[in-house]
Amino acid sequence: MGRTVKLNDIDSVVSALDYPVSRETAVEEYADVTLSLADGEENMGDIISQSSDDTFDSADDLENELMNLLPRHAVGEPYQSEGDG
């Protein structure tokens, strides 16, 4: 059964692996994880599979790469702030 994780909770998910970890292992580990984004959902394994990195040395490494690979809609509309009004 798949898991759904909010984008701001991925640090707890990626920290569960033993590092360093290969891209292939990370893709397999997160194939059943759906990321809940500001505008829609994405499969975490699919996103990681797009990485050009063969290995992730730490949870921070994997999280940073994941954030870099997310589509633009992942965090909402560009140049908008929820605090402005």
SULQUI-V194368 format. One record per residue. N is the residue number from 1. PHI is phi in radians with two decimals (* if undefined). OMEGA is omega in radians with two decimals (NA if undefined). Layout:
# SULQUI-V194368
n = (N & N)
phi = (PHI & PHI)
omega = (OMEGA & OMEGA)
This chain:
# SULQUI-V194368
n = (1 & 2 & 3 & 4 & 5 & 6 & 7 & 8 & 9 & 10 & 11 & 12 & 13 & 14 & 15 & 16 & 17 & 18 & 19 & 20 & 21 & 22 & 23 & 24 & 25 & 26 & 27 & 28 & 29 & 30 & 31 & 32 & 33 & 34 & 35 & 36 & 37 & 38 & 39 & 40 & 41 & 42 & 43 & 44 & 45 & 46 & 47 & 48 & 49 & 50 & 51 & 52 & 53 & 54 & 55 & 56 & 57 & 58 & 59 & 60 & 61 & 62 & 63 & 64 & 65 & 66 & 67 & 68 & 69 & 70 & 71 & 72 & 73 & 74 & 75 & 76 & 77 & 78 & 79 & 80 & 81 & 82 & 83 & 84 & 85)
phi = (* & -1.36 & -1.97 & -2.02 & -2.25 & -1.27 & -0.96 & -1.33 & -1.90 & -1.20 & -1.04 & -1.22 & -1.33 & -1.25 & -1.30 & -1.32 & -1.48 & -1.59 & -1.92 & -1.20 & -2.35 & -1.35 & -1.01 & -1.06 & -1.14 & -1.11 & -1.07 & -1.11 & -1.08 & -1.88 & -1.10 & -1.77 & -1.79 & -1.80 & -1.53 & -1.55 & -1.84 & -1.03 & -2.40 & 1.97 & -2.43 & -2.45 & -1.39 & -1.14 & -1.08 & -1.10 & -1.15 & -1.10 & -1.10 & -1.40 & -1.21 & -1.58 & -1.34 & -1.45 & -2.46 & -2.01 & -1.42 & -2.71 & -1.08 & -1.09 & -1.00 & -1.16 & -1.11 & -1.10 & -1.13 & -1.03 & -1.09 & -1.19 & -1.60 & -1.12 & -1.17 & -0.98 & -1.27 & -1.07 & -1.97 & 1.76 & -1.26 & -1.12 & 1.17 & -1.91 & -2.17 & -1.21 & -1.52 & -1.43 & -2.98)
omega = (-3.08 & 3.09 & 3.02 & -3.07 & 3.05 & -3.10 & -3.12 & 3.10 & -3.05 & 3.13 & 3.12 & 3.14 & -3.10 & 3.14 & -3.13 & -3.13 & 3.00 & -3.09 & 0.00 & -3.13 & 3.13 & 3.08 & -3.10 & 3.13 & 3.12 & 3.11 & 3.13 & -3.10 & -3.04 & 3.12 & -3.11 & -3.10 & 3.06 & 3.07 & 3.08 & -3.05 & 3.13 & -3.12 & 3.09 & -3.09 & 3.07 & 3.06 & -3.07 & 3.10 & 3.11 & 3.14 & -3.14 & -3.13 & 3.13 & -3.10 & 3.04 & 3.10 & 3.09 & -3.06 & 3.04 & -3.06 & -3.10 & 3.07 & 3.10 & 3.09 & -3.11 & -3.14 & 3.12 & 3.12 & 3.10 & 3.13 & 3.13 & -3.08 & -3.11 & 3.08 & -3.09 & -3.09 & -3.05 & -3.07 & 3.11 & -3.10 & 3.10 & 3.07 & 3.08 & 3.08 & 3.13 & -3.13 & 3.14 & 3.11 & NA)
